[in-house]
Amino acid sequence: MILNILGKKLPESKVLLLGIFPRGATKEDAMRKQNVATNNLIASFADGKRVHFMDIGSTFLQPDGTLPKEIMPDLLHLNAKGYEMWTAAIEGKVNELMK
């Protein structure tokens, strides 16, 4: 609904839709699995023209899929380091879309 409203009110705007970030300590966490399923649905809104989707969740994970508390101390909310990683992960795409 929000994408439709934006499309009507601001048809030339570009939207960068991000996937829900991982949560929970491991990839077996039930909420993390739910986020993955939801991200699969969210991705279908992207058309590659006006609406663009990025799932940067892996940016925050260790190679074994664990979520370090050094980035998300409560395994849900980013700290300052996590926000820096978020910025770095989307900066190139934001610059591309702003052209």
Phi, psi and omega in degrees: 000316180297318178297322177295316179297315178299319180298325179283317184278328183224068188297339179269354182287154175247142183241129172257109182262119181262144173293157177293133182291153179295154174217167183080154187293323186229169179290349177275351180301133183300320180290326177295318178298320178297318178298319178298315179297318179294320178299325177298323177289314181301320182302331183290347178283342182287137175244357179075000179245296180261321182248125182239139182245138172225133172249103183257016183304325181294340177304326187266354187261152171283164180305331180274005177090000179281152179257114184283140178290346176290346179248319178230089186304326180258012181062026178215314185252136178290150169258189183302318179298319178297320178295324176296319179294320178301311180302312181298324183291329184255351187305314181298316180293319178298315178300318178300314182289336181280348181286000000 
